[in-house]
Each structure stands twice: as structure tokens, then as C-alpha cells.
Amino acid sequence: MEFDFLNFDLWQYIVFAGVLFCGCFLQGVIGFGAGAFGIPILFFVGFPLDTTIAAITIASMTQSGLGAWKLHKSIKWRSTLRPGLIRILFILPGVLILQWLMTFDGNPAERKQMIQQILGVILILIVICKKYIKIHEQQGLTTKWEIIAFSISGVMLGFIGMGGPAAAIWVMFQPWTAKQSRGFLFAMLFYGMIPLALILAWRFGESSIDGLILGTLGLPFVFIGTAVGIRIGNRLDRKKLKSCALLILFLIGISALLRPLFMS
């Protein structure tokens, strides 16, 4: 069944609405994950990658802003400024990498597979590092690790719309409560989304603008998913929050790595 708006089929819009709800529910629970959950699925069902990233950007910006507002009493706002700035500065290099891959000579299907598998490998490595490299929670990691974590987060946000995992790993080493951790991540996500939306529109033009429109139209699903996710997330303790985040990252990584092999 054809649906003329933006040249997608009706079933794709139904999937899009479901992905927005589920992704924002997930992000409401653990403080990140809307992009990591939603972008591979929407990319797989036929949305262009830059359109997908732009749509998730609007959803994540709204959802993280709402989450930060609801958890504002738990956020140490001064601690968000330097990481947020580092992250923003590294968004453009990530977008330029994405643009290079999307215009690189070769088979388009092979490019898609390569992007998915790169993402899968990165997420799996993150989980392995957190699982097997034991670092005790401390009052604060050194500035070096902060720069490394949030520069990677910025590049990944621009490259594939998934800047949350690197920031989440850094947060896991902080002696914070579950609410403080989720509040910090919401603030980080919100800081990066406006620059990302502007850069995508600048570098990709109409295709990304279509995504921004889609994301705006899908905001009702964002609000519902966020409200339900935050309600459930507030009931999780610190240990369960860590376990949930690592399991989700691992499953997403395995899916991104193996899907191109079975679908080729």
C-alpha cells in the first residue's frame, strides 16, 4: 500500500511509530539507547541512513530534554558542561565520515553491511571492556578518560546517530545513583542533538530534512514511550541498571554484526 508523504509505504510509517515508542521507552529506562535500538531497524526496513538519523535526532532531543527536566534535581549540572562541549566538537568529524561512506564508490548494499558491522563490533567491544576490565567506581575519572569517552561519543553520534554508549560506559564508573546517571545521560543527549540536526541538514539537505519532519510528526509516540520508560526506570537500582544496559548493548551489537551475513 502506497502512502505519498515523503515517498514511503504505509507499513514503513507503522514500523517507524513502533520504533519511536520502543526506543524512547528504552532510553527512558536506562538513559540512552533510542538511537542504538531504532537506527538499525529503520535502516533495515528501507529508510535512508541520514533520514533515519535525523528522525531519531528529533525524537531523542525531545525525549532527553523531557527526561532531564524530570530528573533535574538529580543532575550535577556543572559536571555536564565540559563533556557536553567535547561531544559537540566531535560531531562534525563523525558526520563527515558518514557522508564519505555514503558517497564512496562501490556496491550500496555492501556499504550498508559494512556500516552495520562496524557498529556491531564497536558495541560488542564496549560490553567486553566493561565486563572484564575491572575499575572501581571513583569520585571522578581523569580528564584524559573524559576526553577520550566524549570525543568517541561525539564522533559516533555524527557517524551513526549513536553517541550514548561511550558516554554510558564513562558514567558507569562514576559513584552516582541510578537517577544521577540517567539524568547526566539525558543532559548529554540533549546537548548534542541540536548541533547534530543542523549539521545533518547542512551536509545532506532534503533527505535529512525529511527525517526531521518525520521525527517531529512522531513526537506523540516519543512522549508516551518516555513517560512509561522513566516510570519504570525510576524503580531500578544501580546494579540492575548496569546489567540491563550491558545486555541491551550486547544484543544490539550481535544483531548489527550478524544481520548482514544472514540477509545478504
C-alpha positions in Angstrom: 0.0 0.0 0.0 1.5 3.3 -1.1 1.4 6.4 1.1 2.5 9.5 -0.8 4.0 11.5 2.1 7.8 11.5 1.7 7.6 8.6 -0.7 7.4 5.8 1.9 4.9 3.0 2.3 2.3 3.0 5.0 3.8 -0.1 6.7 7.1 1.8 7.0 5.3 4.6 8.9 3.8 2.0 11.2 7.2 0.5 11.9 8.5 4.0 12.4 5.9 4.8 15.1 6.6 1.5 16.9 10.4 2.1 16.8 9.9 5.6 18.3 7.8 4.3 21.1 10.1 1.3 21.9 13.3 3.3 21.5 12.2 6.1 23.8 10.8 3.6 26.3 14.3 2.0 26.4 16.0 5.4 26.7 13.6 6.4 29.5 14.6 3.2 31.4 18.4 3.4 31.1 19.1 6.9 29.9 20.3 6.0 26.4 19.5 3.6 23.6 16.9 5.3 21.3 19.4 5.6 18.5 21.1 2.2 19.1 17.7 0.5 19.0 15.9 2.5 16.4 18.5 3.3 13.7 19.4 -0.3 12.7 15.8 -1.2 12.4 14.7 1.8 10.4 17.8 1.5 8.2 16.9 -2.2 7.6 13.3 -1.5 6.6 14.3 1.0 3.9 14.7 4.4 5.4 17.9 6.2 4.1 20.6 6.3 6.8 20.8 10.1 7.0 17.0 10.4 7.1 16.9 7.8 9.9 19.5 9.6 12.0 17.7 12.9 11.6 14.3 11.4 12.6 15.8 9.8 15.7 17.6 13.0 16.5 14.3 14.9 16.9 12.9 12.1 19.0 16.0 11.8 21.1 16.3 15.6 21.6 12.7 15.8 22.8 12.9 12.7 24.9 16.2 13.6 26.6 15.1 17.1 27.2 11.9 15.8 28.9 14.0 13.3 30.9 16.5 15.9 32.0 13.7 18.1 33.2 12.0 15.4 35.2 15.4 14.4 36.8 16.8 17.9 37.1 17.2 17.6 40.9 19.4 14.6 40.4 21.7 16.2 37.8 25.0 17.7 38.7 24.8 20.4 36.0 28.4 21.7 36.3 29.7 18.2 35.6 27.8 18.1 32.3 29.4 21.2 30.7 32.9 20.1 29.7 31.8 16.6 28.5 28.9 18.2 26.6 31.3 20.6 24.8 33.8 17.9 23.9 31.0 15.8 22.5 29.6 18.7 20.4 33.0 19.5 18.9 33.4 15.9 17.6 30.0 15.6 15.9 31.1 17.2 12.6 34.0 14.7 12.0 31.5 11.8 12.5 29.1 13.3 10.0 31.9 13.8 7.5 32.8 10.1 7.9 29.2 9.1 7.3 29.0 11.3 4.2 32.2 9.8 2.9 30.9 6.2 3.4 27.5 7.1 1.7 29.2 8.5 -1.3 32.1 6.0 -1.5 32.3 4.2 -4.9 31.1 0.6 -4.7 28.0 -1.5 -4.1 25.4 0.3 -2.0 24.3 -2.9 -0.3 27.9 -3.7 0.7 28.3 -0.2 2.2 25.2 -0.8 4.3 26.6 -4.1 5.5 29.9 -2.5 6.4 28.3 0.3 8.4 26.1 -2.2 10.3 29.0 -4.5 11.1 31.3 -1.7 12.2 28.6 -0.6 14.7 28.2 -4.2 15.9 31.9 -4.7 16.5 32.2 -1.4 18.4 29.2 -2.2 20.7 30.5 -5.7 21.4 33.9 -4.3 22.3 32.3 -1.8 24.7 30.5 -4.6 26.5 33.6 -6.8 26.7 35.7 -3.9 28.2 33.1 -3.1 30.8 32.6 -6.7 31.7 36.2 -7.9 32.0 38.2 -4.7 32.8 37.5 -4.1 36.5 37.7 -0.5 37.6 36.3 0.5 40.9 33.8 3.4 41.0 35.6 6.6 42.0 35.0 10.2 42.6 35.9 11.1 39.1 37.9 9.7 36.2 40.9 11.6 34.9 40.4 14.3 32.3 42.1 12.1 29.8 39.4 9.5 30.0 36.7 12.1 29.9 38.2 13.5 26.6 38.5 10.0 25.1 35.0 8.9 26.1 33.2 12.0 24.9 35.2 12.6 21.7 34.3 9.0 20.8 30.7 9.7 21.8 30.6 12.8 19.5 32.1 11.0 16.5 29.7 8.1 16.9 26.8 10.5 17.3 27.6 12.2 14.0 28.6 9.0 12.2 25.7 6.7 13.1 23.5 8.6 15.5 24.5 6.5 18.5 26.6 8.6 20.8 25.1 7.2 24.0 27.1 4.0 24.6 30.5 5.6 25.0 29.1 8.2 27.4 27.2 5.5 29.3 30.4 3.4 29.8 32.0 6.5 31.3 29.0 7.1 33.6 29.1 3.6 34.8 32.5 4.3 36.5 31.0 7.2 38.5 29.8 6.8 42.1 26.3 8.0 41.2 22.8 6.7 41.9 20.7 5.4 39.0 18.8 8.7 38.8 22.0 10.7 38.7 23.4 8.5 36.0 20.3 8.7 33.8 20.0 12.4 34.4 23.5 13.0 33.3 23.0 10.9 30.1 19.8 12.8 29.3 21.6 16.1 29.6 24.4 14.8 27.3 22.0 13.6 24.7 20.1 16.9 24.7 23.2 19.0 24.3 24.3 17.1 21.2 21.0 16.8 19.3 20.5 20.5 18.2 24.0 20.7 16.6 23.6 17.3 15.0 20.3 18.3 13.4 21.8 21.5 12.0 24.9 19.7 10.7 22.8 16.9 9.0 20.5 19.5 7.3 23.7 21.3 6.1 25.5 18.3 4.8 22.7 16.1 3.4 19.9 18.6 2.6 16.5 17.4 1.7 16.9 13.8 2.8 17.8 14.8 6.3 15.1 17.5 6.4 12.6 14.8 5.6 13.9 12.9 8.6 13.5 16.0 10.9 9.9 16.3 9.7 9.2 12.6 10.4 10.7 12.9 13.8 8.5 15.9 14.6 5.3 14.2 13.5 6.2 11.2 15.6 6.5 13.1 18.9 3.3 11.7 20.4 4.9 8.3 20.4 8.0 9.8 21.9 6.1 11.3 24.8 4.2 8.1 25.6 7.3 5.9 25.4 9.3 8.3 27.5 6.7 8.6 30.2 6.4 4.8 30.6 10.2 4.3 30.4 11.0 6.9 33.1 8.3 5.5 35.4 9.8 2.0 35.2 13.4 3.3 35.2 12.9 5.1 38.5 12.3 1.7 40.1 15.6 0.1 39.1 18.5 0.0 41.4 22.1 0.8 40.4 23.2 -2.9 39.9 20.1 -3.8 37.8 20.6 -0.6 35.7 24.2 -1.6 34.8 23.1 -5.2 33.9 20.3 -4.0 31.8 22.4 -1.5 29.9 25.2 -4.1 29.1 22.7 -6.7 28.0 21.0 -4.3 25.6 24.3 -3.1 24.2 25.4 -6.7 23.6 22.2 -7.8 21.9 22.3 -4.7 19.6 25.9 -5.4 18.8 25.3 -9.1 17.9 22.3 -8.1 15.8 24.1 -5.4 13.9 27.1 -7.8 13.3 25.2 -10.9 12.1 22.2 -9.4 10.3 24.1 -8.6 7.1 25.5 -12.1 7.0 22.1 -13.7 7.0 20.3 -11.1 4.9 22.9 -11.0 2.0 
